[in-house]
Amino acid sequence: MRVKPSRIRIIAGKWRGRKLEVIDAPGLRPTQDRVRETLFNWIQQEIVGARCLDLFAGTGALGFEALSRDASEVIMVESDAKAVEYLKQHAELLKSENQMIQLADAMSWLKQGVKGFDIIFLDPPFKQGYIEKCCAIIKQESLLNTNGLVYIESEKNLEIPDGWHIKKQKNAGQVQSLLIELSQE
């Protein structure tokens, strides 16, 4: 007997209430509804027209939520081929045209130096050092526009790297949500 995959719900915007299937893949943790709702409340003034990067896209919950709320473009980067197929199916189901879905290793993709992001969603597998490495590359390569933001979803008590300032922070269970920006030097 095949078990039906779980689903995530788009919270607001033009696709409000639409449900997207979630694949069963090791390490895949869809961002919970209440955490996503908090995040998008934080960035509601910045999301309309924003160019976003959904690194470690997984289910696409963050990227599709951003598009639902009128982000101008979202690049979704995911290294799992099956997850990428689901992302493409979701885009087709939603009739979304403003996303680019990339099958790539997140670190390698970042090092390409694609610039001009207003918001970067950073939700990697926990306790593997990705956040520190990604933040270093984002800063070094100047990937964010002026006043750009990075959303981090991580294990609790993660220290943010030097050169960054916490704008918003919330804990939910064992998960920490941070909205950070580059420190003014």
C-alpha positions in Angstrom: 0.0 0.0 0.0 1.4 3.4 -1.0 1.3 6.2 1.6 0.0 9.5 0.2 2.6 12.3 0.6 1.7 15.1 3.1 0.8 18.6 1.8 1.7 22.2 2.5 -0.7 25.0 2.2 0.0 28.4 0.7 -1.2 30.9 3.4 -2.0 34.1 1.5 -1.9 35.9 -1.8 -3.3 34.8 -5.2 -2.8 31.1 -4.4 -4.2 31.3 -0.9 -5.4 27.9 0.4 -3.8 25.9 -2.5 -2.1 22.7 -1.3 1.1 21.3 -2.7 2.3 17.8 -2.2 5.5 17.1 -0.2 7.8 14.3 -1.2 9.2 11.9 1.3 12.9 12.7 1.2 15.6 12.5 3.8 16.2 15.8 5.6 13.3 17.6 4.0 11.5 19.8 6.6 8.7 21.9 5.1 8.5 25.2 6.8 5.4 25.1 9.1 2.5 27.3 8.3 2.8 29.4 11.5 6.5 30.0 10.9 5.9 31.0 7.2 3.1 33.3 8.4 5.4 35.0 10.8 8.1 35.4 8.2 5.8 36.9 5.6 4.4 39.3 8.2 7.9 40.4 8.8 8.6 41.1 5.1 5.1 42.1 3.9 6.4 45.6 2.9 9.4 44.2 1.0 7.9 41.2 -0.8 5.9 42.9 -3.5 8.1 43.2 -6.5 11.1 41.6 -4.8 13.6 39.4 -6.5 14.1 36.4 -4.3 16.4 33.4 -4.0 15.1 30.2 -2.3 18.3 28.3 -1.6 17.8 24.7 -0.5 14.2 25.1 -1.9 13.0 21.6 -0.9 9.2 21.8 -1.1 9.2 25.3 -2.5 7.0 26.5 0.4 8.9 29.7 0.8 9.4 30.4 -2.9 5.8 29.8 -3.9 4.5 31.7 -0.9 6.6 34.7 -2.1 5.3 34.4 -5.6 1.7 34.1 -4.3 2.3 37.5 -2.5 3.6 39.2 -5.7 7.4 38.8 -5.6 8.6 39.6 -9.1 10.9 36.5 -9.4 12.0 33.6 -7.4 15.0 31.4 -8.2 14.7 28.0 -6.5 17.8 26.0 -6.0 17.6 22.4 -5.0 20.0 19.5 -5.2 17.5 16.6 -5.0 16.3 15.7 -8.5 13.0 14.3 -7.2 12.3 17.5 -5.3 13.1 19.5 -8.4 10.5 17.5 -10.4 7.9 18.3 -7.7 8.8 22.0 -7.8 8.2 21.9 -11.6 4.9 20.2 -11.1 3.8 22.7 -8.5 4.8 25.6 -10.9 2.7 24.0 -13.6 -0.2 23.4 -11.3 -0.2 27.0 -10.1 0.4 28.3 -13.7 3.4 30.2 -12.2 5.7 31.9 -14.7 8.0 33.9 -12.5 10.2 31.2 -11.1 13.4 29.6 -12.3 14.0 26.1 -10.8 17.6 25.0 -10.7 18.9 21.4 -10.0 22.2 22.3 -8.4 24.3 22.1 -5.2 23.4 25.3 -3.3 27.0 26.2 -2.4 28.2 25.8 -6.0 25.3 27.8 -7.3 26.0 30.6 -4.8 29.6 30.8 -5.9 28.5 31.7 -9.5 27.9 35.2 -8.1 24.4 35.8 -9.4 23.6 39.2 -7.9 20.6 41.5 -7.4 18.5 39.8 -4.7 16.1 41.6 -2.4 15.4 38.6 -0.2 17.3 35.3 0.2 15.6 32.4 1.9 18.2 30.1 3.6 16.7 26.9 5.0 19.4 24.2 4.7 19.7 20.9 6.5 20.5 21.6 10.2 23.9 21.3 11.9 26.0 21.0 8.7 27.6 24.5 8.7 25.7 25.7 5.6 24.4 28.9 7.1 27.9 30.3 8.0 29.3 29.3 4.6 26.3 30.7 2.7 26.3 34.0 4.6 30.0 34.4 3.9 29.5 33.9 0.2 26.5 36.2 0.1 28.5 39.0 1.7 31.7 38.4 -0.2 30.0 38.2 -3.6 27.6 41.1 -2.8 24.6 39.1 -3.9 22.1 41.3 -2.0 20.7 44.6 -3.2 21.0 47.6 -0.8 18.8 46.9 2.2 18.5 43.2 1.1 17.4 40.6 3.7 18.3 37.0 4.4 15.8 34.8 6.1 17.4 31.9 8.1 15.6 28.8 9.4 17.9 26.8 11.6 18.4 24.9 14.8 18.0 27.0 18.0 21.0 29.0 19.3 22.7 29.3 16.0 25.3 32.1 16.1 25.0 34.4 13.1 28.2 35.2 11.3 30.1 38.4 11.7 29.1 41.3 9.5 25.3 40.6 9.9 22.7 42.2 12.1 19.5 40.4 13.4 16.4 42.4 12.4 13.8 39.9 13.7 14.0 36.6 15.6 11.6 34.0 16.8 11.8 30.5 18.2 9.3 27.7 17.6 10.1 24.5 19.3 13.6 23.5 18.3 13.6 25.8 15.3 14.9 29.4 15.2 13.8 31.9 12.6 15.9 34.9 11.9 15.7 37.8 9.5 19.1 39.3 9.1 20.7 42.1 7.1 24.3 43.2 6.5 25.7 45.4 9.3 26.3 49.0 8.4 30.1 49.4 8.5 
